[in-house]
Structure formats: structure tokens, C-alpha cells
Amino acid sequence: MAAAVALSERGIPVTVFESARQLGGRARGVPHQKTQLDNGQHLLLGCYRDTLALIEKVGGDIEADFLRLPLQLDLHGHFSLQAPRLPAPLHLLVALMSAQGLSWSDRLSAARFMLTLRQIHFRIATDMTVSELLRLHGQSSMLIQKLWEPLCIAALNTPVHIASAQVMLNVLRDALNKTRADSDMLLPRIDFTALFPQRAANYVRKHGGHVLTSCGVDDLQLHDYNIEISTKRGSLFFSHVICATPPVTTARLLRNLDQLAPVVAQIDALQHQPIYTVYLQYPAHVKLSHPMLGLHQRYSQWLFDKGRIAGQHGLIAAVISAEGLHQALSHDELAQKVMVELDEEFGIIDSPQWVKVIAEKRATFACTPALQRPAQQTALPRILLAGDYTAGDYPATLEGAVQSGLRCAEQLTE
Ligand SMILES: Cc1cc2nc3c(=O)[nH]c(=O)nc-3n(C[C@H](O)[C@H](O)[C@H](O)COP(=O)(O)OP(=O)(O)OC[C@H]3O[C@@H](n4cnc5c(N)ncnc54)[C@H](O)[C@@H]3O)c2cc1C
């Protein structure tokens, strides 16, 4: 949708094919029991400039659409860090030095680590795992468990022992090092389909383009002067194609194009990581002390109080990112574990009116060291690739996906 908006803006007519009934893909609204959920709780950072600008371009209002919180990490009862209103990176250094739940030497060593990263411009000569980098810089097990591991899993959706240190540093560089507002956390107040793709579709249609839902692409054939797109509604011909499907589908669609065999091999080599979200609808009086709270060494990694965020009172979302023991549980068993944790941590003894577990098994690619990600440009100049898995600084995020779409639009217009 980012590519479609950017091309539409330049007066280039586009047709978007979407296989699902609604737009949004891995960031979409999911209606359930008269409540609007998402396929998973999403969080944006202030440094997601392209995504935020795009939402505004298609008619969004960042102040109204999001609850904006200054950087804060709270692992209930174990750790808490809050950035004061100071210029970056002072806000982070003060936050680290005044963090609760860490020894004095751990706080000092975290602050020293951040200063060293600034000195090396957040670049390492050879990529390694986040664990290796943290050990190299003397970060203790406690510091890793309470600060770096939750940050790494939230940002890269990949466990520290296999996550790319360089990609983690790219995120730290952009979120923590430039302006204070870059580290703000933005929690959407409306569902994700309404937040961006639906507005983007209206924008594209207003500019003469088409957005076709329930219209998946089954096949893609390259002819001398055009590209044939086959759907169950028939075939259409285009001058160019931006393939913005998830990696597994992209590999399937491109497999018959010999020139793209190296790209298909790169995509086939990607591993994936899951994200589970457990929604629990409690009575309206049930609330948490903050809109977003972490738990230390529990199944629920982050809890979101949708009442505080979006006026959905009593609705709590528990997010479990990356691979783990929870994958061996049934949805009912996992929901039970989360309910017990809410009772033990906050004394919430009410029974939820309903529970909905959404397991996205291929939520993101596993962001491992020195990963070869396909470029947006391919060996076939009329076929481009967009998506969070394509080459870029970021892990699988909305900003990464948006940037890749914008890059495709730029290259195509050039
Ligand atoms: C549960 C969850 C939580 C997340 N949390 C965050 C977060 O907090 N912050 C963040 O930045 N990122 C988060 N992410 C990652 C983010 O959602 C993704 O990086 C981003 O949505 C990927 O966008 P994309 O356009 O690359 O791919 P997708 O969103 O997967 O889009 C691909 C589209 O192609 C469609 N499609 C598939 N096959 C076909 C076909 N044959 N023909 C036509 N269309 C087809 C799909 O239906 C889909 O709409 C999260 C992801 C998940 C799953």
C-alpha cells in the first residue's frame, strides 16, 4: 500500500491485488465478539518517520490515532526505566542511571555501552549475535534479562542468542540516539486496517487506481512487453509488477522465472518467528496501572490495557513474541497461563467474558546475523519486491515494510 500510494501521488495508475477479504496483511483489524481487535498488538516508534508521514498523507492524524508515550520500560515489580524530558541522548543516559531494579554497576555498564555505541556510530565490522555483542561489552546476565533481551525480542522478534547485533544497533541508533521524540512509543487507538491500509485504498482510488480485495494473484507470467497477472477473476496485463506478498508467497510466484532463481533461493533460506497475542475481555472495571506493562520471566511478555489505550475497557492483550515454550501449549492452555499470571501479578480474579488467542506462526523473518535479504530491484527491471523481508536497515517492522514500498515506487518512477 505504501508503494501504491507513492505511485498514485506521482500520477501513475496502479492496481492492487489483495488475496484477503480485508487489507492490512500482518497488521490488520480482526473483528471478534463485537470488538475490534488486531491480528496482534502493534507498537510504533517515534523514529518510524516514513510510516507516520504516510499515515498522515492518506488522511490520518497522528495525535488522534495514537496514544503517544515517552520511552518507558516497566517489568512489573522487577525493573522500571523512564526517560525524562531531556534532549537525546541525555534522556536515555539519565533513564539508565536512574533505572529501578538494577545494581549500580549494571546501570553504569548499560550507560557506558550506549556511549561506546555512539562512538562507533552504531556500526560493527562483522555482524554477530546480540548475546555475543552484549557479552563483549560486559553486560551482566541480569542486565541482559531485564533490559536488552526484552528490547531485542520486542524490536527484532528474535531471541538474543540468534538475533543480529547490527540490526539491533540500527534500531537503537534511530530510536535512542537522535531526538527524544524518536524513542516515543505510539500505540494505535484504532484498528490497523482503519489506521492505514483502508485510508490508503481510498487515496489510491481517488487518484484513479484500483484496489481489489479477495483477489489473490495465482500466477505471474513475463511476456516480451508486459507481465500477465492471473487471478481467479481472469488475467490482466501490466507494464511493471511490485510483488508485495509475504516471502513464502513471493517465492512461489517467482519460482518459474529462471532469472530470479538467486532471489528465490534467498527467500527460501529465510527462517520465521511467531508472535502470539492473547486477548482477554474482562469486566470493564479491570485495568492495569499503565497502558503497557512487561512481565519478568512469564509467558506474557507485554500486557496492553486496551481500555487505557483505545477506550476498550476491560480488554487486555498479552503479547508473546518469538519462539518459546508457549508454542507447545494449546490456545486454551496458553490463555489459562495468562489468566493465572494476571491473578498472581495484579490480583485480577474476575473471569474473562471471552478469550481470543491469535497465533501468527510466521509473524516475521528471523533476524539473524549477516542475513542476505533480497533487494527491491531484481534482475528483471520490470519486477520489484516490496515487504519487510527485503533489504534494509530494519528488522521485520512496519517501517521496514513501508520503506521498501517507497523504494520500489522511487525505482519504478526513475
Ligand atoms: C502479531 C504481529 C505483531 C507485530 N507487531 C509489530 C509491531 O509492534 N511493530 C512493528 O513495526 N511491526 C510489527 N509486526 C510486523 C509487521 O506487522 C510486518 O512487518 C508488516 O506488516 C509486514 O508488511 P508487509 O507489507 O511486508 O507484508 P504483509 O503485511 O504480510 O502483506 C502482504 C500482503 O499480501 C497479501 N497476499 C498474500 N498472498 C497473496 C496473493 N497470492 N495475491 C495477492 N495478495 C496476497 C496478504 O494478504 C497481505 O495483505 C508485527 C507482526 C505481527 C504478525
The ligand as an SDF file (V2000), in Angstrom:
LIG
                    3D

 53 58  0  0  0  0  0  0  0  0999 V2000
    1.2990  -10.2700   15.5720 C   0  0  0  0  0  0  0  0  0  0  0  0
    2.2520   -9.2860   14.9600 C   0  0  0  0  0  0  0  0  0  0  0  0
    2.7030   -8.2070   15.7050 C   0  0  0  0  0  0  0  0  0  0  0  0
    3.5910   -7.3050   15.1470 C   0  0  0  0  0  0  0  0  0  0  0  0
    3.9810   -6.2190   15.8700 N   0  0  0  0  0  0  0  0  0  0  0  0
    4.6930   -5.2410   15.2790 C   0  0  0  0  0  0  0  0  0  0  0  0
    4.9630   -4.0310   15.9620 C   0  0  0  0  0  0  0  0  0  0  0  0
    4.5750   -3.8390   17.1140 O   0  0  0  0  0  0  0  0  0  0  0  0
    5.6590   -3.0760   15.3000 N   0  0  0  0  0  0  0  0  0  0  0  0
    6.0850   -3.2350   14.0060 C   0  0  0  0  0  0  0  0  0  0  0  0
    6.6760   -2.3060   13.4380 O   0  0  0  0  0  0  0  0  0  0  0  0
    5.8560   -4.3890   13.3400 N   0  0  0  0  0  0  0  0  0  0  0  0
    5.1750   -5.3850   13.9410 C   0  0  0  0  0  0  0  0  0  0  0  0
    4.8970   -6.5350   13.2570 N   0  0  0  0  0  0  0  0  0  0  0  0
    5.4590   -6.7160   11.9120 C   0  0  0  0  0  0  0  0  0  0  0  0
    4.6250   -6.0070   10.8490 C   0  0  0  0  0  0  0  0  0  0  0  0
    3.2760   -6.2840   11.0010 O   0  0  0  0  0  0  0  0  0  0  0  0
    5.0960   -6.5050    9.4930 C   0  0  0  0  0  0  0  0  0  0  0  0
    6.4740   -6.2790    9.3830 O   0  0  0  0  0  0  0  0  0  0  0  0
    4.4040   -5.7990    8.3440 C   0  0  0  0  0  0  0  0  0  0  0  0
    3.0180   -5.7690    8.4970 O   0  0  0  0  0  0  0  0  0  0  0  0
    4.7780   -6.5230    7.0520 C   0  0  0  0  0  0  0  0  0  0  0  0
    4.1780   -5.8730    5.9720 O   0  0  0  0  0  0  0  0  0  0  0  0
    4.3890   -6.4270    4.5110 P   0  0  0  0  0  0  0  0  0  0  0  0
    3.6560   -5.4840    3.6200 O   0  0  0  0  0  0  0  0  0  0  0  0
    5.8140   -6.6690    4.2840 O   0  0  0  0  0  0  0  0  0  0  0  0
    3.7080   -7.8670    4.4900 O   0  0  0  0  0  0  0  0  0  0  0  0
    2.2190   -8.3250    4.7930 P   0  0  0  0  0  0  0  0  0  0  0  0
    1.6100   -7.4500    5.8300 O   0  0  0  0  0  0  0  0  0  0  0  0
    2.2820   -9.7740    5.0670 O   0  0  0  0  0  0  0  0  0  0  0  0
    1.4550   -8.0410    3.4360 O   0  0  0  0  0  0  0  0  0  0  0  0
    1.3990   -8.9490    2.3890 C   0  0  0  0  0  0  0  0  0  0  0  0
    0.0050   -8.9240    1.8000 C   0  0  0  0  0  0  0  0  0  0  0  0
   -0.0480   -9.8110    0.6900 O   0  0  0  0  0  0  0  0  0  0  0  0
   -1.3030  -10.4580    0.6910 C   0  0  0  0  0  0  0  0  0  0  0  0
   -1.1990  -11.6620   -0.1270 N   0  0  0  0  0  0  0  0  0  0  0  0
   -0.6940  -12.8750    0.2100 C   0  0  0  0  0  0  0  0  0  0  0  0
   -0.7290  -13.7150   -0.8600 N   0  0  0  0  0  0  0  0  0  0  0  0
   -1.2520  -13.0070   -1.8850 C   0  0  0  0  0  0  0  0  0  0  0  0
   -1.5220  -13.3040   -3.2550 C   0  0  0  0  0  0  0  0  0  0  0  0
   -1.2630  -14.5020   -3.7700 N   0  0  0  0  0  0  0  0  0  0  0  0
   -2.0720  -12.3380   -4.0120 N   0  0  0  0  0  0  0  0  0  0  0  0
   -2.3450  -11.1070   -3.5070 C   0  0  0  0  0  0  0  0  0  0  0  0
   -2.1060  -10.7730   -2.2220 N   0  0  0  0  0  0  0  0  0  0  0  0
   -1.5600  -11.7020   -1.4270 C   0  0  0  0  0  0  0  0  0  0  0  0
   -1.5490  -10.7180    2.1730 C   0  0  0  0  0  0  0  0  0  0  0  0
   -2.9100  -10.9940    2.4300 O   0  0  0  0  0  0  0  0  0  0  0  0
   -1.0660   -9.4000    2.7690 C   0  0  0  0  0  0  0  0  0  0  0  0
   -2.0850   -8.4370    2.8310 O   0  0  0  0  0  0  0  0  0  0  0  0
    4.0410   -7.4840   13.8110 C   0  0  0  0  0  0  0  0  0  0  0  0
    3.5990   -8.5770   13.0640 C   0  0  0  0  0  0  0  0  0  0  0  0
    2.7040   -9.4610   13.6260 C   0  0  0  0  0  0  0  0  0  0  0  0
    2.2280  -10.6140   12.8050 C   0  0  0  0  0  0  0  0  0  0  0  0
  1  2  1  0
  2  3  1  0
  2 52  2  0
  3  4  2  0
  4  5  1  0
  4 50  1  0
  5  6  2  0
  6  7  1  0
  6 13  1  0
  7  8  2  0
  7  9  1  0
  9 10  1  0
 10 11  2  0
 10 12  1  0
 12 13  2  0
 13 14  1  0
 14 15  1  0
 14 50  1  0
 15 16  1  0
 16 17  1  0
 16 18  1  0
 18 19  1  0
 18 20  1  0
 20 21  1  0
 20 22  1  0
 22 23  1  0
 23 24  1  0
 24 25  2  0
 24 26  1  0
 24 27  1  0
 27 28  1  0
 28 29  2  0
 28 30  1  0
 28 31  1  0
 31 32  1  0
 32 33  1  0
 33 34  1  0
 33 48  1  0
 34 35  1  0
 35 36  1  0
 35 46  1  0
 36 37  1  0
 36 45  1  0
 37 38  2  0
 38 39  1  0
 39 40  1  0
 39 45  2  0
 40 41  1  0
 40 42  2  0
 42 43  1  0
 43 44  2  0
 44 45  1  0
 46 47  1  0
 46 48  1  0
 48 49  1  0
 50 51  2  0
 51 52  1  0
 52 53  1  0
M  END
$$$$
